């Protein structure tokens, strides 16, 4: 089980600069440019509908521009494909102006495949004499095809995932067993998670100290300072996590560690855990164990609701993950942690994903506050019953209900949300 946890975390916890949807498009475009070996004259981008939704309203890192077309152009012009989801890190001066000049030629198209929930990105680059194609599927950095002039140079049929790791994701979630195993992992075993603390805290403090994006984190911090709201662990976690989202969604080119394909999920699954560990004076090893537990539960829930879900992954998946770690830090029983998670599922399930955007900071603030409250309530014995709403007879059944709601029940709602969003741009 130890090796499964470590392998799963290394597979799913990845650094990224900027929102992972436009950045994944930039990565594909940078790869396509490299295959072309001549100046790019045109770009054609085709993505799945959920990815299209998440790329509409968020700023491309290091720029004042929003949209997948900007991400594709910048990836092709200045992206470093070797950096994968950090492809747009440290862009040279003048990159935005060069991208604008390219776009003015009208040689970029972006379209989406309706009702295609899994990650899909196809970028075709055209030069004067050649064309190239790159396809990414299932996961934001998972390249499955590279080709030039119709000739396939590289292809794999599906994403490789370790059978043991997949076995964990296919079995019922056992909080008790997961906790016990993670508690045996040492600081050295989990040292690869240490950069998560540094990077995610850095962008959190950036958004908390400067009014970026909507300024949710900054304003919450100011409200604490002037006494309008309490200066406590709950509001500190809300301000730090919302501030990180403020900065990230507004295009601040700081790297973060994503979880299950989403940077905001990585923030929501880590920053409240870090704040709670500091509040309780826990050791570095206990903090790393808490992060491992939070991320593993987040990954498990995402496997059930979908990598690009109609439900808000920060609230439903990362919220559940951070709740497990917070409950662990509070020395709650595993059954008590499960009851607290049931509170969260009964409370936050209706939160939809309507695309990545500066407004995500509001949702992260709400989710973090609710998650902490639900765990505090559960520790005091206030727990939702298993016959209310979509909560099941146990935690596993509730997660399965979440999956059905997301994959089946929300399909038309997700399409409607995208229609509403695209209509505003027409």
C-alpha positions as CSV (number, residue, x, y, z in Angstrom):
1,X,0.0,0.0,0.0
2,X,2.9,2.4,0.7
3,X,4.2,2.1,-2.8
4,X,0.7,2.6,-4.3
5,X,0.3,5.8,-2.3
6,X,3.7,7.2,-3.4
7,X,3.3,6.2,-7.0
8,X,-0.2,7.7,-7.2
9,X,0.9,10.9,-5.6
10,X,3.9,11.3,-8.0
11,X,1.6,10.6,-10.9
12,X,-1.1,13.1,-10.0
13,X,0.7,15.9,-8.1
14,X,2.3,18.0,-10.8
15,X,3.6,21.6,-11.1
16,X,1.8,24.0,-13.4
17,X,2.1,27.7,-14.2
18,X,-1.4,29.1,-14.9
19,X,-4.8,27.4,-15.2
20,X,-4.2,23.8,-16.4
21,X,-6.7,24.0,-19.2
22,X,-5.2,26.8,-21.3
23,X,-1.7,25.7,-20.3
24,X,-2.3,22.2,-21.6
25,X,-3.4,23.7,-24.9
26,X,-0.2,25.8,-24.9
27,X,1.8,22.7,-24.2
28,X,0.2,20.9,-27.2
29,X,0.9,24.0,-29.4
30,X,4.5,24.1,-28.3
31,X,4.9,20.5,-29.2
32,X,3.3,21.0,-32.5
33,X,5.6,23.9,-33.3
34,X,8.6,21.8,-32.5
35,X,7.5,19.1,-34.9
36,X,6.8,21.6,-37.7
37,X,10.4,22.9,-37.8
38,X,9.4,26.1,-39.6
39,X,7.5,29.3,-38.7
40,X,3.9,28.7,-37.7
41,X,1.4,30.3,-40.0
42,X,-1.8,29.0,-38.5
43,X,-3.3,27.0,-35.6
44,X,-6.4,24.9,-35.3
45,X,-7.4,23.9,-31.8
46,X,-10.1,21.3,-31.0
47,X,-10.9,20.4,-27.3
48,X,-13.6,18.7,-25.3
49,X,-16.5,20.9,-24.1
50,X,-15.5,21.0,-20.4
51,X,-12.0,22.0,-21.3
52,X,-13.3,24.7,-23.6
53,X,-15.5,26.0,-20.7
54,X,-12.6,26.2,-18.3
55,X,-10.5,28.1,-20.8
56,X,-12.9,30.9,-21.6
57,X,-12.7,33.2,-18.6
58,X,-9.3,32.7,-17.1
59,X,-6.2,34.8,-17.8
60,X,-3.2,33.2,-19.6
61,X,-0.3,33.4,-17.1
62,X,2.0,36.4,-17.5
63,X,-0.5,38.2,-19.8
64,X,-3.6,40.4,-19.7
65,X,-5.4,38.0,-22.2
66,X,-8.1,35.4,-21.7
67,X,-8.9,32.4,-23.8
68,X,-7.6,29.2,-25.4
69,X,-6.6,31.0,-28.6
70,X,-4.1,33.2,-26.7
71,X,-2.8,30.1,-24.9
72,X,-2.3,28.3,-28.2
73,X,-0.5,31.2,-29.9
74,X,1.8,31.8,-27.0
75,X,2.6,28.1,-26.7
76,X,3.5,28.0,-30.4
77,X,5.5,31.3,-30.3
78,X,7.4,31.2,-27.1
79,X,6.4,28.0,-25.2
80,X,9.0,25.6,-23.9
81,X,7.5,22.2,-24.4
82,X,10.2,20.6,-22.2
83,X,8.5,22.2,-19.2
84,X,5.2,20.5,-19.9
85,X,2.5,22.3,-17.8
86,X,5.0,25.0,-16.9
87,X,5.4,25.7,-20.7
88,X,4.6,29.4,-20.3
89,X,7.0,30.0,-17.4
90,X,9.3,33.0,-17.8
91,X,8.0,34.2,-21.2
92,X,10.3,36.8,-22.8
93,X,9.4,40.5,-22.9
94,X,7.1,41.3,-25.9
95,X,5.4,37.9,-26.0
96,X,1.9,39.3,-25.6
97,X,2.4,41.9,-28.4
98,X,3.8,39.2,-30.7
99,X,0.8,37.0,-29.9
100,X,-1.6,39.9,-30.7
101,X,0.1,40.5,-34.0
102,X,-0.2,36.8,-34.9
103,X,-3.9,36.8,-33.9
104,X,-4.6,39.8,-36.1
105,X,-3.8,37.7,-39.1
106,X,-6.9,35.6,-38.3
107,X,-5.1,32.3,-38.5
108,X,-6.3,30.7,-35.3
109,X,-9.5,28.7,-34.8
110,X,-10.7,27.1,-31.5
111,X,-13.7,24.7,-31.4
112,X,-15.0,22.1,-29.1
113,X,-16.5,18.6,-29.1
114,X,-20.0,18.6,-27.5
115,X,-20.7,16.1,-24.7
116,X,-17.1,14.9,-24.5
117,X,-16.4,14.9,-20.7
118,X,-12.8,13.5,-20.7
119,X,-9.8,15.7,-21.4
120,X,-9.2,16.0,-25.2
121,X,-6.9,18.5,-26.9
122,X,-6.0,18.4,-30.6
123,X,-3.7,21.1,-32.0
124,X,-2.8,21.3,-35.7
125,X,0.0,23.7,-36.6
126,X,0.4,24.9,-40.2
127,X,3.5,26.3,-41.8
128,X,4.3,27.3,-45.4
129,X,5.2,23.7,-46.4
130,X,4.2,21.4,-43.6
131,X,1.6,20.7,-41.0
132,X,1.9,19.0,-37.6
133,X,-0.6,17.5,-35.1
134,X,-0.5,16.8,-31.4
135,X,-3.2,15.1,-29.4
136,X,-3.5,15.0,-25.6
137,X,-6.1,12.8,-23.9
138,X,-7.4,11.7,-20.5
139,X,-4.9,13.8,-18.5
140,X,-3.7,17.3,-19.2
141,X,-0.1,16.3,-19.9
142,X,-0.8,12.9,-21.5
143,X,0.4,13.1,-25.1
144,X,-1.0,10.3,-27.2
145,X,-0.2,11.3,-30.7
146,X,2.4,13.3,-32.6
147,X,2.4,13.6,-36.4
148,X,3.7,15.6,-39.4
149,X,2.1,15.9,-42.8
150,X,-0.3,13.1,-42.0
151,X,2.4,10.7,-40.9
152,X,2.2,9.4,-37.3
153,X,5.6,9.8,-35.5
154,X,4.4,8.7,-32.0
155,X,1.2,7.1,-30.8
156,X,0.0,5.3,-27.6
157,X,-3.4,3.9,-27.3
158,X,-4.2,4.9,-23.8
159,X,-2.7,6.4,-20.7
160,X,-0.5,4.2,-18.7
161,X,-1.5,3.8,-15.1
162,X,0.1,1.4,-12.6
163,X,-2.3,-1.5,-12.1
164,X,-1.9,-1.3,-8.3
165,X,-2.7,2.4,-8.3
166,X,-5.8,1.7,-10.5
167,X,-6.8,-1.0,-8.1
168,X,-6.8,1.4,-5.2
169,X,-9.1,3.8,-7.2
170,X,-11.4,1.0,-8.2
171,X,-11.9,-0.3,-4.6
172,X,-14.0,1.1,-1.8
173,X,-12.3,4.0,0.0
174,X,-11.1,2.8,3.4
175,X,-10.2,5.9,5.4
176,X,-9.0,3.9,8.4
177,X,-6.6,1.8,6.3
178,X,-5.4,4.8,4.3
179,X,-4.7,6.8,7.5
180,X,-2.8,3.9,9.1
181,X,-0.6,3.4,6.1
182,X,0.1,7.1,5.6
183,X,1.1,7.4,9.3
184,X,3.9,4.9,8.6
185,X,5.4,7.1,5.9
186,X,8.3,9.2,7.0
187,X,9.4,12.7,6.2
188,X,11.9,11.2,3.8
189,X,9.3,9.0,2.1
190,X,7.2,12.1,1.4
191,X,10.0,14.6,0.7
192,X,8.7,14.9,-2.9
193,X,5.7,16.7,-1.5
194,X,7.8,19.4,0.3
195,X,7.8,21.8,-2.8
196,X,4.0,21.8,-2.6
197,X,4.2,23.7,0.7
198,X,6.6,26.3,-0.6
199,X,5.0,27.0,-4.0
200,X,1.3,26.9,-2.9
201,X,2.0,29.1,0.1
202,X,4.0,31.6,-2.1
203,X,1.0,32.3,-4.4
204,X,-1.4,32.3,-1.4
205,X,0.6,35.0,0.3
206,X,0.8,36.9,-3.0
207,X,-3.0,37.0,-3.4
208,X,-3.5,37.7,0.3
209,X,-1.2,40.7,0.4
210,X,-2.1,42.3,-3.0
211,X,-5.5,42.9,-4.5
212,X,-5.4,40.6,-7.5
213,X,-8.3,39.2,-9.5
214,X,-11.4,39.8,-7.4
215,X,-9.3,40.5,-4.4
216,X,-11.2,37.9,-2.3
217,X,-8.2,36.8,-0.3
218,X,-6.9,40.4,0.1
219,X,-10.3,41.6,1.3
220,X,-10.7,38.8,3.8
221,X,-7.3,39.5,5.2
222,X,-8.2,43.2,5.5
223,X,-11.5,42.3,7.2
224,X,-9.6,40.2,9.8
225,X,-7.2,43.1,10.4
226,X,-9.9,45.7,11.1
227,X,-12.0,43.3,13.2
228,X,-15.0,42.9,10.9
229,X,-14.5,39.1,10.9
230,X,-12.6,36.9,13.4
231,X,-8.8,36.4,13.0
232,X,-8.9,32.7,13.4
233,X,-7.8,29.5,11.6
234,X,-10.9,29.2,9.5
235,X,-10.7,32.8,8.1
236,X,-7.0,32.5,7.7
237,X,-7.4,29.4,5.6
238,X,-10.1,31.0,3.5
239,X,-8.1,34.2,2.9
240,X,-4.9,32.2,1.9
241,X,-6.7,29.8,-0.4
242,X,-8.9,32.4,-2.0
243,X,-5.9,34.7,-2.4
244,X,-4.0,31.9,-4.2
245,X,-6.9,31.5,-6.6
246,X,-7.1,35.3,-7.0
247,X,-3.5,35.4,-8.1
248,X,-3.6,32.4,-10.3
249,X,-6.8,33.2,-12.1
250,X,-5.6,36.7,-12.8
251,X,-2.5,35.5,-14.6
252,X,0.2,35.8,-12.0
253,X,3.0,33.6,-13.4
254,X,3.7,31.7,-10.2
255,X,3.9,27.9,-10.3
256,X,1.5,25.8,-8.1
257,X,1.2,22.1,-7.5
258,X,-1.9,20.7,-9.1
259,X,-3.9,17.7,-8.0
260,X,-5.7,15.4,-10.4
261,X,-5.2,17.9,-13.2
262,X,-6.3,21.1,-11.5
263,X,-4.2,23.8,-9.9
264,X,-7.1,25.2,-7.9
265,X,-7.8,21.6,-6.6
266,X,-4.2,21.4,-5.6
267,X,-4.5,24.7,-3.7
268,X,-7.8,23.7,-2.0
269,X,-6.4,20.3,-1.0
270,X,-3.2,21.7,0.5
271,X,-3.5,25.2,1.9
272,X,-6.2,24.6,4.5
273,X,-4.2,21.5,5.6
274,X,-1.0,23.6,5.9
275,X,-2.9,26.3,7.9
276,X,-4.4,23.8,10.3
277,X,-1.1,22.1,10.9
278,X,0.5,25.4,11.7
279,X,-2.4,26.3,14.1
280,X,-1.9,23.0,15.9
281,X,1.9,23.2,16.0
282,X,2.3,19.9,14.2
283,X,5.6,18.5,12.9
284,X,6.8,18.7,9.3
285,X,6.3,14.9,9.1
286,X,2.7,15.2,10.2
287,X,2.0,18.0,7.8
288,X,3.4,15.9,4.9
289,X,1.3,13.0,6.0
290,X,-1.7,15.2,6.1
291,X,-1.0,16.4,2.5
292,X,-0.7,12.8,1.4
293,X,-4.0,11.9,2.9
294,X,-5.7,15.0,1.5
295,X,-4.4,14.4,-2.0
296,X,-5.2,10.7,-2.0
297,X,-8.8,11.2,-1.1
298,X,-9.1,14.1,-3.6
299,X,-7.8,11.9,-6.4
300,X,-10.2,9.1,-5.3
301,X,-13.2,11.4,-5.5
302,X,-12.1,12.9,-8.8
303,X,-11.9,9.3,-10.2
304,X,-15.6,9.0,-9.5
305,X,-16.9,12.4,-10.5
306,X,-14.7,12.9,-13.5
307,X,-11.5,14.7,-14.2
308,X,-13.4,17.6,-15.8
309,X,-16.7,17.5,-13.9
310,X,-19.9,19.6,-14.0
311,X,-19.5,19.7,-10.2
312,X,-16.9,22.1,-8.6
313,X,-13.9,19.8,-8.0
314,X,-12.5,22.2,-5.4
315,X,-15.5,21.9,-3.2
316,X,-16.6,18.3,-3.8
317,X,-13.2,16.6,-4.3
318,X,-10.5,18.8,-2.8
319,X,-12.9,19.8,0.0
320,X,-13.4,16.1,0.9
321,X,-9.7,15.5,0.7
322,X,-8.7,18.4,3.0
323,X,-11.5,17.4,5.4
324,X,-9.9,14.0,5.8
325,X,-6.5,15.5,6.7
326,X,-8.1,18.1,9.0
327,X,-10.0,15.4,10.8
328,X,-6.8,13.4,11.1
329,X,-5.0,16.4,12.6
330,X,-7.9,16.8,15.1
331,X,-7.5,13.2,16.2
332,X,-11.0,12.3,15.1
333,X,-11.8,8.6,14.7
334,X,-12.0,7.4,11.1
335,X,-15.7,7.0,11.5
336,X,-15.9,10.6,12.7
337,X,-14.0,11.8,9.7
338,X,-16.4,9.9,7.4
339,X,-19.3,11.6,9.2
340,X,-17.7,15.0,8.7
341,X,-17.2,14.2,5.0
342,X,-20.9,13.2,4.8
343,X,-21.7,16.7,6.2
344,X,-19.7,18.2,3.3
345,X,-21.4,16.1,0.7
346,X,-24.8,17.0,2.1
347,X,-23.8,20.7,2.1
348,X,-21.7,21.5,-1.0
349,X,-22.9,19.0,-3.6
350,X,-24.9,21.6,-5.6
351,X,-21.9,23.8,-6.4
352,X,-21.4,23.7,-10.1
353,X,-18.4,24.3,-12.2
354,X,-19.0,27.2,-14.6
355,X,-15.5,27.5,-15.9
356,X,-12.1,28.7,-14.6
357,X,-12.2,32.4,-13.9
358,X,-11.3,35.0,-11.2
359,X,-14.7,34.2,-9.6
360,X,-13.3,30.8,-8.6
361,X,-11.8,32.6,-5.6
362,X,-15.3,33.0,-4.1
363,X,-16.0,29.3,-4.4
364,X,-12.7,28.4,-2.9
365,X,-13.4,30.7,0.1
366,X,-16.8,29.2,0.5
367,X,-15.6,25.6,0.2
368,X,-12.7,26.1,2.7
369,X,-14.9,27.7,5.3
370,X,-17.6,25.1,4.9
371,X,-15.2,22.2,5.0
372,X,-13.7,23.4,8.3
373,X,-17.1,24.1,9.8
374,X,-18.4,20.7,8.8
375,X,-15.4,18.9,10.4
376,X,-15.7,21.0,13.6
377,X,-19.4,20.1,13.7
378,X,-18.7,16.4,13.2
379,X,-16.1,16.4,16.0
380,X,-18.8,17.8,18.3
381,X,-21.3,15.1,17.2
382,X,-23.4,17.2,14.7
383,X,-23.7,14.9,11.7
384,X,-26.1,14.6,8.8
385,X,-28.1,11.4,8.7
386,X,-27.6,8.8,6.0
387,X,-31.2,9.1,4.7
388,X,-31.1,12.8,3.8
389,X,-30.6,14.0,0.2
390,X,-27.9,12.2,-1.8
391,X,-26.0,11.0,1.3
392,X,-25.7,7.2,1.4
393,X,-25.7,4.6,4.0
394,X,-21.9,5.1,4.2
395,X,-19.2,7.3,2.8
396,X,-18.6,4.9,-0.2
397,X,-22.2,5.1,-1.3
398,X,-22.2,8.9,-1.0
399,X,-19.1,9.1,-3.3
400,X,-20.8,6.7,-5.7
401,X,-23.9,8.9,-5.6
402,X,-21.7,11.9,-6.4
403,X,-20.3,10.1,-9.4
404,X,-23.7,9.3,-10.8
405,X,-24.9,12.9,-10.2
406,X,-21.9,14.3,-12.0
407,X,-21.7,11.9,-14.9
408,X,-25.4,11.3,-15.6
409,X,-27.5,13.8,-13.8
410,X,-25.5,16.9,-14.6
411,X,-24.8,16.2,-18.3
412,X,-27.5,18.5,-19.6
413,X,-26.8,21.1,-16.9
414,X,-23.2,21.2,-18.0
415,X,-24.2,21.7,-21.6
416,X,-26.6,24.5,-20.6
417,X,-23.9,26.2,-18.6
418,X,-21.6,26.2,-21.6
419,X,-24.4,27.6,-23.8
420,X,-25.0,30.4,-21.4
421,X,-21.2,31.2,-21.3
422,X,-20.7,31.1,-25.1
423,X,-23.8,33.2,-25.8
424,X,-22.3,36.1,-23.8
425,X,-19.4,36.2,-26.2
426,X,-21.5,36.3,-29.4
